[in-house]
Amino acid sequence: MIAELSRWVLAQCPNARDLTRDELSRYQAKHPIHGWVVPFEYQADRFDLQVVLLQDFPWEKPRVYCTEKFQFMQFPHVEKDGAFCLYPPGTEHNPLNPKGLIWDAIKEATRLIVASYDDAFISDFADEFDSYWSKTEGGRNIVSLLSPGGNSRRVSLWRSIADYHLADDDAALENWLRNRFPGNKKNYSFTTAVHIVLKRPILPSEYPKSGAEILRFLQELAPESIKLLEDAAVTVDDKVTVSFEGRTDDGPVFFAVEVMPPVKQGMKTGRRPDMVQKGFRPGKVPIHIRMKRLFGGNKVERHETMRADPSWIHGRDTPAVAPLFNKRVLMIGAGSLGSEVALLLAKTGVGSITLVDPELLDYPNVGRHMLGVTQVRRFKAKSLAEKLAGDFPHMRSIKYFAEDWQSLYGKRPEVFHNTDLIVSTVGSWVAEGMLNQVARNEADFPPAIYGWAEPFSVAGHAVLIGSNGPCLACGMDKLGTALQTVCEWDTETTRKQPHCGASFQPYGPVSLSGVAALVAKATTEALLGEVQPGTEAVYWASKEEIAGQGGCFTLDFLNCFSDVPEFGGRRKFQWRQKGDCVFCGEA
């Protein structure tokens, strides 16, 4: 195949030639199998493109080099080994068309060269900043909890042995660390760092090697921030950590540096004098001298910033995250359905979750619960709260109460009133009927979502109930069974256990996931004001799956559709108020 491809390339590009063995050996680390020199001219300039096929070609795309003219960090879209970065990461290609792959690589390389003649081309360094910025040998990883889009400001810093951590204030940083490292009982000691918002990310030619070079690019990109550095310098006697946020059309980029303390050349590390304070009494160094000493020829280490703020984790800076992060949800029930809903809400970005459940986790729960065997014989609410706090330490609040909601409400009703939404997944009419009654009798009681699964979890419901309009009981009979269901059954849907009156619903985690997603989706929509009280969301599996469990659609459910909803789906219905409802009928 190589010989045929070579004849084809030489025919398409008459001035091309095969790479010599010595020329090909330059790329030995990439395991090359063949290559060509393909000349290209533009505006009287000649470029000798080296097109290289690697051993996995055509499953791996050709690489194109022009190292005489294009070097890493001098031009954008050039990789560390000198190859042109021709395609976005993850771009697929057709390995059955090797000639097309070679020709496309040559064409894209020439297009990149032509683009480089435009002065605006260099701005690609800023737009793709993360591809070029890297930490120096002494640099660290910084876990950043900083909120994007704000102003330049002083922030809190914790230096651990491994990483640095940044947050907007001490309280946010303390909360994150306590959640992330729950077994650590030490008292954290925080220092001050500075976060500076720039008009744009800096270019490679502006990457600082000294403190003075930082001040130099700040004069252009954020001159007002120099006063912020001067204020911070008053309390700094050694190294200074500076975080930056550069704005691009595709969102912000974060990076950081550390300006090392000034040292007297030739002195051993343990004997170095305090070069910031030298010559002055403590606290009496004039600010202009402190700045000159802290931001002079001092060495600068570049750090890599890893964003861990809620806006990035829960949606890569999508606008819906911030409203959810400020919301509070009280969850009654941390069982199989409740635990999965809580996890989905935490992943979605709900900032505060309180869990209420009196039960211990037992072995039969494990197969369809978010918790595992290591948490057996522990309170579900406590273990679930600890897991969510550890997995999402940036959340504003994760609380739990290992008791039933009635007991908690009797002692601390403010827990219920100081929330934006209650989500109940206990599936007990005694518990939920009473909650429905309290909600009708208490002024300013928050709205509630009641979620439950039908037998075998092949269908599920989530109904939003407010302080006015229909209540939960409007859609239930006197025993708390829903009046409208998706499925009906010819056989018994519960399984008995060898205990007096004990039975259970047989369903697994896969079927339950559809119901959990329904309840979580209904919850986020309610929190964002996208649905009104009196709305019921319904999920159902396919007709085939329902039939496989011995069930079928009810006639009432089928009457809601112009055709049979046989492939499964979701739909919203109105939860109608019942005139003779004992809870709200007279209202």
C-alpha positions in Angstrom: 0.0 0.0 0.0 2.8 2.4 0.8 4.4 2.1 -2.6 1.0 2.8 -4.3 0.4 5.8 -2.0 3.9 7.2 -2.7 3.3 7.0 -6.5 0.0 8.8 -6.0 1.5 11.6 -3.8 4.3 12.2 -6.2 1.8 12.4 -9.1 -0.4 14.8 -7.3 2.5 17.0 -6.2 5.2 17.0 -8.9 7.7 18.8 -6.8 7.3 16.4 -3.8 9.8 13.7 -2.9 10.1 10.8 -0.4 11.6 11.6 3.0 15.1 10.1 3.3 15.9 7.6 6.0 17.7 10.3 8.1 14.8 12.8 7.7 12.4 10.1 8.8 14.5 9.2 11.8 13.7 12.6 13.3 10.3 11.3 14.1 11.5 7.9 15.4 9.7 8.4 18.7 6.4 8.4 16.8 7.2 5.2 14.9 7.1 6.5 11.3 6.7 4.2 8.3 7.0 6.6 5.4 6.8 10.3 4.5 7.2 13.0 1.9 8.5 16.5 1.5 5.7 18.5 -0.2 6.7 22.1 -1.1 4.2 24.9 -0.8 4.6 28.5 -1.8 2.7 31.5 -0.6 3.5 35.2 -1.1 7.0 34.4 -2.4 7.7 32.2 0.7 8.5 28.5 0.4 7.4 26.0 3.0 8.7 22.4 2.9 5.9 20.4 4.5 7.0 17.0 5.9 4.0 14.6 5.7 4.6 11.6 7.9 2.7 8.3 8.1 2.9 6.5 11.5 2.7 2.8 12.0 -1.0 2.8 12.8 -1.9 4.6 9.5 -4.6 4.7 8.2 -6.3 4.3 11.6 -4.1 7.2 12.8 -4.2 10.4 10.7 -1.0 11.6 9.0 1.1 14.2 10.8 2.5 17.3 9.0 5.6 19.2 10.1 7.2 22.4 9.0 9.7 22.9 11.8 12.0 25.4 9.9 9.2 28.0 10.0 6.7 26.9 12.7 7.8 26.2 16.3 5.8 25.3 19.4 4.8 28.4 21.4 5.8 30.7 18.5 2.7 30.0 16.4 -0.6 28.6 17.6 -1.8 25.2 16.5 1.7 23.7 16.6 2.2 20.8 19.0 5.2 20.2 21.3 6.8 17.9 18.8 6.4 20.5 16.0 3.5 18.8 14.3 0.6 21.0 13.0 -2.5 20.6 15.1 -4.9 20.3 12.2 -8.0 18.8 13.7 -10.0 19.4 17.0 -9.5 16.5 19.5 -11.8 13.6 18.9 -12.3 14.4 15.2 -13.2 11.1 13.5 -11.9 10.1 10.1 -12.4 7.4 7.4 -9.5 4.9 7.6 -10.8 3.3 4.4 -9.7 6.3 2.3 -6.0 6.6 2.9 -5.4 8.9 -0.1 -8.1 11.2 1.1 -6.5 11.3 4.6 -3.1 12.3 3.1 -4.6 15.0 0.8 -6.8 16.4 3.5 -3.8 16.7 5.9 -1.8 18.6 3.2 -4.7 20.9 2.4 -5.3 21.7 6.1 -1.6 22.4 6.7 -1.5 24.9 3.8 -4.7 26.5 5.1 -3.0 27.0 8.5 0.0 28.5 6.9 -2.1 31.0 4.9 -4.0 31.9 8.1 -0.7 32.7 9.9 -0.2 35.7 7.6 -3.1 37.4 9.3 -2.1 39.5 12.3 -5.2 38.3 14.1 -3.9 34.7 13.9 -1.8 35.1 17.0 -5.0 35.7 19.0 -5.6 31.9 18.7 -3.1 31.6 21.6 -5.6 33.3 23.8 -8.7 31.5 22.5 -7.0 28.1 23.1 -5.1 29.1 26.1 -5.3 25.8 28.0 -3.4 24.0 25.1 -0.3 26.1 25.7 0.0 27.1 29.3 1.8 24.5 31.4 3.4 24.5 34.9 7.1 24.9 35.3 9.3 22.4 37.0 8.5 23.8 40.5 4.9 24.5 39.7 1.9 23.1 41.5 -1.7 22.1 40.6 -4.2 24.6 42.0 -7.7 23.4 42.8 -9.8 26.5 42.1 -13.2 27.1 43.7 -13.3 30.7 42.6 -16.5 32.0 41.1 -16.0 33.1 37.5 -17.0 36.4 36.1 -16.4 38.6 39.1 -13.9 41.4 39.7 -10.3 41.3 40.7 -10.1 40.6 44.4 -8.1 39.1 47.4 -8.9 35.4 47.9 -8.1 32.6 50.3 -5.3 30.1 49.7 -4.5 26.8 51.4 -1.1 25.2 50.6 -1.1 21.5 51.1 1.9 19.2 50.5 0.5 18.1 47.2 -1.8 20.9 45.8 -2.9 24.4 46.4 -6.5 25.3 46.9 -8.2 28.7 46.2 -11.6 29.9 47.2 -13.4 33.3 47.4 -13.2 33.4 51.2 -12.1 31.4 54.2 -15.5 30.0 54.9 -16.0 28.6 51.4 -12.5 27.0 51.5 -13.0 25.6 55.0 -16.4 24.1 54.0 -14.9 22.5 50.9 -11.9 21.0 52.8 -14.1 19.6 55.6 -16.4 18.0 53.1 -13.6 16.7 50.9 -11.4 15.3 53.8 -13.9 14.4 56.6 -11.4 12.4 58.6 -9.0 15.4 58.9 -9.5 17.1 62.3 -6.6 19.6 61.9 -7.1 23.3 62.0 -6.5 24.7 58.5 -4.3 27.8 58.2 -5.2 30.0 55.2 -3.1 32.7 53.6 -4.1 35.5 51.2 -3.7 35.3 47.4 -4.8 37.7 44.7 -7.1 36.9 41.8 -6.9 39.3 38.9 -9.4 39.5 36.0 -7.7 40.3 32.7 -9.1 41.6 29.4 -7.7 38.6 27.7 -5.4 35.7 28.5 -1.7 36.4 28.1 0.3 35.3 25.0 3.3 32.9 25.3 5.6 35.9 24.7 4.0 37.4 27.9 4.4 34.3 30.1 6.3 35.8 33.1 9.7 34.7 34.2 10.0 37.3 36.9 7.8 39.4 39.2 8.6 42.5 37.2 7.2 40.9 34.0 3.9 40.3 35.8 3.6 44.1 36.5 4.5 44.7 32.9 1.6 42.9 31.3 -0.8 44.1 34.1 -0.1 47.7 32.9 -1.9 46.8 29.7 -4.4 44.1 30.7 -5.5 45.1 34.2 -3.8 48.3 35.4 -6.3 48.8 38.3 -5.2 45.5 39.8 -1.7 46.8 40.6 -3.2 48.7 43.6 -4.7 45.4 44.7 -1.3 43.8 44.6 0.2 46.7 46.6 -2.5 46.3 49.3 -1.8 42.6 49.5 2.0 43.1 49.6 1.6 44.9 53.0 1.1 41.5 54.7 3.3 39.3 52.5 6.9 38.6 53.5 7.7 35.7 51.2 6.2 34.2 48.1 3.1 35.6 46.5 0.4 33.5 44.7 -1.5 35.3 42.0 -4.4 33.7 40.2 -5.6 35.1 36.8 -8.9 34.9 34.9 -8.7 35.8 31.2 -11.9 36.4 29.2 -12.3 34.8 25.8 -15.3 34.5 23.4 -15.6 30.9 24.5 -15.6 31.6 28.3 -13.0 32.3 30.9 -9.6 30.6 31.4 -7.9 30.4 34.7 -4.1 30.2 35.4 -1.8 31.1 38.2 1.8 31.9 39.1 3.8 32.1 42.3 6.4 34.9 42.7 9.2 33.4 44.7 10.7 35.4 47.5 13.8 37.5 46.8 17.0 35.9 47.8 20.6 37.0 48.1 22.7 35.2 45.5 25.1 32.6 46.9 23.4 32.1 50.2 22.3 28.6 51.3 18.6 28.1 51.7 18.6 27.8 55.5 20.6 30.9 56.0 18.9 33.3 53.6 18.0 36.6 55.2 14.6 38.2 54.8 15.3 40.3 51.7 11.9 42.0 51.9 12.4 43.3 55.4 16.1 43.9 55.2 17.2 47.4 56.3 13.9 48.4 57.9 12.1 47.8 61.2 9.3 45.2 61.1 6.2 46.6 59.3 8.1 49.8 58.3 9.1 48.9 54.7 7.7 51.6 52.3 5.2 50.1 49.9 7.1 51.1 46.8 10.2 49.3 48.2 8.2 46.2 49.2 6.7 46.0 45.6 10.2 46.4 44.1 11.5 43.6 46.3 8.5 41.3 45.9 8.0 42.0 42.2 11.5 42.6 40.9 13.7 40.0 39.3 12.3 37.2 41.5 11.8 33.8 39.9 8.2 32.9 38.9 6.8 29.4 39.0 3.8 28.7 36.7 0.9 26.7 38.2 -1.8 24.8 36.4 -5.3 25.6 37.6 -8.0 22.9 37.8 -11.4 24.4 38.1 -13.6 22.8 40.7 -16.2 25.6 41.1 -19.9 24.7 40.8 -20.4 26.6 37.5 -17.7 24.4 35.8 -18.5 21.1 37.5 -22.2 21.2 36.9 -22.4 22.5 33.4 -19.2 23.9 32.0 -20.4 27.5 32.7 -23.9 27.0 31.4 -26.3 29.7 32.8 -28.7 27.3 34.5 -26.2 26.3 37.2 -26.1 29.4 39.3 -29.9 29.5 40.1 -29.9 25.9 41.2 -26.8 26.3 43.3 -28.7 28.9 45.4 -31.7 26.5 45.9 -32.5 24.5 49.0 -34.2 21.1 48.9 -35.5 19.0 51.8 -35.7 15.3 50.9 -38.0 13.1 52.9 -36.8 9.5 52.2 -33.3 8.3 51.5 -34.2 4.9 50.2 -33.6 3.4 46.8 -35.5 6.1 44.9 -34.7 8.9 47.2 -30.9 8.2 47.2 -30.8 8.2 43.4 -32.8 11.4 43.2 -30.5 13.1 45.7 -27.5 12.0 43.7 -29.0 13.4 40.5 -29.8 16.7 42.2 -26.3 17.0 43.6 -24.9 16.3 40.1 -27.2 18.8 38.6 -26.0 21.6 40.9 -28.5 22.0 43.6 -26.5 23.8 46.3 -28.2 22.7 49.5 -29.8 19.3 50.3 -31.2 18.1 53.6 -31.9 14.4 54.0 -34.6 13.0 56.4 -34.9 9.3 56.9 -35.0 7.1 60.1 -34.0 3.8 58.6 -30.7 1.8 58.6 -29.3 0.4 55.4 -29.7 -3.4 55.2 -28.3 -6.0 52.8 -31.5 -6.3 50.7 -31.3 -2.6 50.0 -27.8 -2.6 48.5 -28.8 -4.0 45.1 -30.9 -0.9 44.2 -29.5 1.8 46.6 -26.8 4.3 45.9 -24.9 3.1 49.0 -23.1 -0.2 49.2 -22.3 -2.9 51.7 -19.8 -0.8 53.6 -22.7 1.3 54.8 -24.9 -1.6 56.0 -26.4 -1.1 59.5 -25.7 2.7 59.3 -28.4 5.3 58.9 -29.2 5.9 55.3 -29.5 9.6 55.7 -26.2 10.0 57.5 -24.2 7.8 55.1 -25.8 9.4 52.0 -25.1 12.9 53.3 -21.4 12.0 53.9 -21.1 10.5 50.5 -22.6 13.5 48.7 -20.4 15.9 50.8 -17.3 14.0 49.9 -18.2 13.7 46.2 -19.4 17.3 45.9 -17.5 19.3 48.6 -18.3 22.6 46.9 -22.0 22.3 47.9 -23.3 25.0 50.2 -24.9 22.6 52.6 -25.4 18.8 53.1 -27.4 18.0 56.2 -29.2 15.0 57.5 -31.7 13.9 60.2 -31.8 10.2 61.1 -35.5 10.3 62.1 -38.9 10.4 60.6 -40.2 13.8 59.3 -43.0 13.9 61.8 -40.6 13.8 64.7 -38.3 16.4 63.1 -41.2 18.7 62.4 -42.4 18.6 65.9 -39.1 19.7 67.2 -37.7 21.9 64.4 -40.4 23.2 62.1 -38.0 25.8 60.8 -36.1 23.0 58.9 -39.3 22.7 56.7 -40.0 26.3 56.3 -36.5 27.4 55.5 -36.3 25.4 52.2 -37.4 26.1 48.6 -38.9 22.7 47.9 -39.7 19.5 49.7 -39.3 16.2 47.8 -40.9 13.1 49.3 -40.2 9.6 48.0 -41.2 7.5 51.0 -44.2 6.0 49.2 -46.2 5.7 52.4 -49.7 7.3 52.6 -49.5 7.6 56.4 -46.3 9.7 56.1 -47.3 11.6 52.9 -50.9 12.1 53.7 -50.0 13.7 57.0 -47.4 15.9 55.2 -50.1 16.9 52.8 -52.4 17.9 55.7 -49.7 19.9 57.4 -48.9 21.7 54.1 -52.6 22.7 53.9 -52.8 23.9 57.4 -49.5 25.8 57.7 -49.0 29.3 56.3 -46.1 29.7 54.0 -45.4 26.0 53.8 -43.1 25.3 50.8 -44.3 23.4 47.8 -43.7 19.7 47.6 -43.0 17.1 45.0 -44.3 13.6 45.7 -42.6 10.9 43.7 -43.4 7.2 43.5 -43.0 4.2 41.2 -45.6 1.8 40.0 -45.0 -2.0 40.4 -41.7 -3.2 38.9 -40.7 0.5 38.4 -42.0 0.3 34.8 -43.8 3.6 35.4 -43.4 6.5 37.8 -45.0 9.7 38.9 -43.9 13.1 40.2 -46.6 15.6 41.2 -45.9 19.2 42.3 -48.3 20.4 45.0 -48.5 24.0 46.2 -50.2 25.8 48.9 -53.2 26.5 46.7 -55.0 24.4 44.1 -55.2 20.6 44.2 -53.5 18.8 47.0 -52.0 15.3 46.9 -55.1 13.7 48.2 -57.1 14.9 45.2 -55.5 12.2 43.1 -55.6 9.4 45.8 -58.2 7.1 47.2 -58.7 6.8 51.0 -55.8 4.4 51.3 -53.4 6.6 49.4 -53.5 4.6 46.1 -53.3 6.7 43.0 -56.6 7.0 41.1 -54.9 7.2 37.8 -52.2 4.7 36.9 -50.2 3.8 33.8 -50.4 0.0 34.3 -52.7 -2.7 35.5 -51.8 -6.2 36.4 -53.4 -9.6 36.2 -51.2 -11.0 38.9 -50.0 -10.1 42.4 -47.2 -7.4 42.1 -45.6 -7.9 45.6 -43.5 -10.7 46.9 -44.0 -12.1 50.4 -41.1 -12.6 52.8 -41.0 -15.3 55.6 -42.0 -12.7 58.2 -45.4 -11.8 59.5 -47.1 -9.6 56.8 -43.7 -8.7 55.2 -43.6 -8.1 51.5 -41.6 -6.1 49.0 -41.8 -4.8 45.4 -39.4 -6.7 43.1 -37.5 -4.2 40.8 -33.9 -3.5 40.0 -31.8 -0.4 39.6 -32.0 -0.2 35.8 -35.8 0.1 35.8 -35.7 2.4 38.8 -33.4 4.8 37.0 -36.2 6.0 34.8 -38.4 7.0 37.7 -35.5 8.6 39.6 -34.7 10.7 36.5 -38.3 11.7 36.2 -38.5 12.9 39.9 -35.1 14.7 39.6 -36.2 16.5 36.4 -39.5 17.5 37.9 -37.6 18.9 40.9 -35.2 21.0 38.9 -38.0 22.3 36.8 -39.9 23.3 39.9 -36.9 25.0 41.4 -36.4 27.0 38.3 -40.1 28.0 38.1 -40.6 26.1 34.8 -43.7 24.2 36.0 -46.6 25.3 38.1 -48.2 23.5 41.1 -50.8 21.0 40.1 -48.5 19.5 37.4 -48.0 15.7 37.3 -45.1 14.3 35.3 -45.4 10.6 34.3 -42.8 8.2 33.0 -43.5 4.8 31.5 -41.4 2.0 30.0 -42.1 0.3 26.7 -45.2 -1.8 26.2 -43.0 -4.8 25.6 -41.2 -4.3 29.0 -44.5 -3.8 30.8 -45.9 -6.9 29.2 -42.8 -8.8 30.2 -43.7 -8.2 33.8 -47.3 -9.3 33.3 -48.9 -5.9 32.9 -50.6 -3.7 30.3 -51.6 -0.1 29.9 -54.8 1.0 31.7 -57.7 2.2 29.5 -57.7 5.6 31.2 -54.0 6.0 30.3 -54.5 5.0 26.7 -57.4 7.5 26.4 -54.8 10.2 27.0 -53.2 9.5 23.6 -54.2 9.5 20.0 -52.1 6.4 19.5 -50.7 3.7 21.8 -47.6 5.0 23.6 -45.9 1.7 23.1 -42.3 2.8 23.0 -42.2 4.4 26.4 -41.8 8.1 27.2 -42.7 11.0 29.5 -45.6 13.4 29.6 -47.1 16.1 31.8 -50.7 16.0 33.0 -52.9 18.3 35.1 -53.4 17.1 38.7 -57.1 18.0 39.0 -58.7 19.3 42.2 -61.4 17.0 43.6 -64.5 18.8 44.8 -65.1 16.5 47.8 -61.4 16.2 48.9 -61.4 16.2 52.7 -58.2 18.2 52.7 -58.8 21.0 50.2 -62.3 20.4 48.8 -63.9 23.3 50.7 -61.1 25.6 49.6 
